[in-house]
Amino acid sequence: MPVKKILLLGNPVLREKSEDIIAFDNQLDGLIVDLRDTLIDFQNRKKIGRGIAAPQIGVLKKVIYLNLPGRHFALINPVIIEKSSETFQVWDSCFSFDVAFFVLTRRHTSITVKYQNQKGEIIKETFTGNLSELLQHEIDHLHGILATDYLVNKTDIILREEWEKL
């Protein structure tokens, strides 16, 4: 499948809410391939990134694709069902920002997510640390929420060049 164009900050589609996946069919399989290929292309070009959500390629469906060291998979219709009370601060960026800047955000250190796999099977999985942050970021995309929405202080945003010095 072809690499898709990633929608950038300011595109109104990024602020819309996604719909549940109902049919686990060839159309879903094609969307997952598009997400995978687009993510891998971005990782190769920008040397950063671990996940992508369907709204970022203009598809308002609840699908996320992760490409992690040793594991790559889709999360379909993900819902956070538990959050730790403990939080941490993390510099967060986004493909839809073209990774041009980072925003200081606060995320839960641990979350449990209920999702479906590509076969429609229901899975519950707990994610901690940087994977917890990643899943919170990607699930936010499915609800029209961006990392910039968490900006509290005007000073909590930096360009990528400065972030790399940290």
C-alpha positions as CSV (number, residue, x, y, z in Angstrom):
1,M,0.0,0.0,0.0
2,P,1.2,3.5,-0.6
3,V,2.6,5.8,2.1
4,K,-0.1,8.2,3.1
5,K,0.2,12.0,3.7
6,I,0.3,12.8,7.4
7,L,-2.1,15.6,8.3
8,L,-0.5,18.6,10.1
9,L,-1.4,20.7,13.0
10,G,-4.2,23.1,11.9
11,N,-6.0,20.5,9.8
12,P,-9.6,20.3,11.2
13,V,-9.8,16.6,10.7
14,L,-7.3,16.1,13.6
15,R,-9.9,17.7,15.9
16,E,-12.7,15.3,15.0
17,K,-13.7,12.2,16.9
18,S,-13.2,8.8,15.4
19,E,-15.7,6.0,14.9
20,D,-15.5,2.5,16.2
21,I,-14.4,-0.3,13.8
22,I,-17.3,-2.7,13.4
23,A,-16.2,-4.8,10.4
24,F,-12.9,-6.8,10.7
25,D,-12.4,-7.2,7.0
26,N,-10.1,-6.4,4.1
27,Q,-10.8,-2.7,4.4
28,L,-9.5,-2.8,8.0
29,D,-6.5,-4.8,6.9
30,G,-5.7,-2.2,4.2
31,L,-5.9,0.6,6.7
32,I,-3.5,-1.2,9.0
33,V,-1.1,-1.7,6.1
34,D,-1.4,2.0,5.3
35,L,-0.6,3.0,8.9
36,R,2.3,0.6,9.1
37,D,3.9,1.7,5.8
38,T,3.4,5.4,6.7
39,L,4.8,4.9,10.2
40,I,7.9,3.0,8.9
41,D,8.5,5.7,6.2
42,F,8.3,8.4,8.8
43,Q,10.6,6.5,11.2
44,N,13.1,6.0,8.3
45,R,13.0,9.7,7.2
46,K,12.9,11.4,10.6
47,K,14.6,8.8,12.8
48,I,11.9,9.2,15.5
49,G,8.5,7.8,16.2
50,R,6.8,4.7,17.5
51,G,3.1,4.9,16.7
52,I,0.5,6.5,14.5
53,A,-3.3,6.9,14.7
54,A,-5.7,6.6,11.8
55,P,-6.9,10.3,12.0
56,Q,-3.3,11.4,11.3
57,I,-3.8,10.0,7.7
58,G,-7.3,11.4,7.5
59,V,-9.2,8.3,8.4
60,L,-11.6,8.8,11.3
61,K,-11.6,5.3,12.6
62,K,-10.3,4.0,16.0
63,V,-7.1,2.3,14.9
64,I,-3.6,2.8,16.1
65,Y,-0.5,1.1,14.8
66,L,2.7,0.7,16.9
67,N,6.1,-0.2,15.6
68,L,8.3,-0.9,18.6
69,P,11.6,-2.8,18.9
70,G,10.6,-6.4,18.8
71,R,6.9,-5.8,18.5
72,H,4.6,-4.3,16.0
73,F,0.8,-4.4,16.2
74,A,-2.5,-2.7,15.7
75,L,-4.9,-1.6,18.5
76,I,-8.5,-1.4,17.3
77,N,-11.1,0.5,19.3
78,P,-8.7,1.1,22.3
79,V,-10.1,2.4,25.5
80,I,-8.2,3.2,28.7
81,I,-9.9,1.3,31.5
82,E,-7.5,2.1,34.3
83,K,-5.0,4.9,35.0
84,S,-2.4,5.1,37.8
85,S,-2.7,8.0,40.2
86,E,1.0,8.6,39.7
87,T,2.0,10.8,36.8
88,F,5.2,12.0,35.2
89,Q,6.2,14.8,32.9
90,V,7.5,14.1,29.4
91,W,8.4,16.1,26.4
92,D,6.0,15.0,23.7
93,S,6.0,15.6,20.0
94,C,3.9,14.4,17.1
95,F,4.0,13.4,13.5
96,S,1.3,16.0,12.9
97,F,3.7,18.6,14.2
98,D,6.3,17.2,11.8
99,V,8.3,16.6,15.0
100,A,9.3,20.3,14.7
101,F,8.7,21.1,18.4
102,F,8.0,19.3,21.7
103,V,5.4,20.1,24.4
104,L,5.9,19.3,28.1
105,T,3.0,17.1,29.1
106,R,1.9,15.2,32.2
107,R,0.9,11.6,31.7
108,H,-0.1,8.6,33.9
109,T,2.8,6.3,34.6
110,S,0.7,3.2,34.0
111,I,-2.6,2.6,32.1
112,T,-4.6,-0.5,31.2
113,V,-6.0,-0.5,27.8
114,K,-8.8,-2.7,26.4
115,Y,-8.6,-3.1,22.7
116,Q,-9.2,-5.5,19.8
117,N,-6.6,-7.1,17.6
118,Q,-6.9,-7.5,13.9
119,K,-9.0,-10.6,14.3
120,G,-11.5,-8.8,16.6
121,E,-10.3,-10.6,19.7
122,I,-10.6,-8.5,22.9
123,I,-7.3,-7.9,24.7
124,K,-6.5,-6.1,28.0
125,E,-3.0,-5.0,28.4
126,T,-1.1,-2.8,30.9
127,F,1.4,-0.3,29.6
128,T,4.0,1.5,31.8
129,G,6.5,4.3,31.5
130,N,7.2,5.5,27.9
131,L,4.6,3.0,26.4
132,S,2.0,4.4,28.8
133,E,2.8,7.9,27.5
134,L,2.7,6.7,23.9
135,L,-0.7,5.0,24.2
136,Q,-2.2,8.0,25.9
137,H,-0.9,10.2,23.1
138,E,-2.2,7.9,20.3
139,I,-5.6,7.3,22.0
140,D,-6.0,11.1,22.4
141,H,-5.8,11.4,18.6
142,L,-8.9,9.2,18.3
143,H,-10.8,11.8,20.3
144,G,-9.5,14.9,18.5
145,I,-7.0,15.8,21.3
146,L,-3.5,16.9,20.5
147,A,-0.4,17.2,22.8
148,T,-0.7,21.0,22.4
149,D,-3.9,20.8,24.4
150,Y,-1.9,19.9,27.5
151,L,0.3,23.1,27.3
152,V,-0.1,24.9,30.6
153,N,2.8,27.3,30.5
154,K,4.0,29.3,27.5
155,T,7.5,28.1,28.3
156,D,6.6,24.4,28.0
157,I,7.3,24.2,24.3
158,I,10.7,23.8,22.6
159,L,12.0,23.3,19.1
160,R,13.3,19.8,18.2
161,E,16.9,21.1,18.0
162,E,16.7,22.2,21.7
163,W,15.0,19.0,22.7
164,E,17.9,17.0,21.3
165,K,20.3,18.9,23.6
166,L,18.4,17.8,26.7
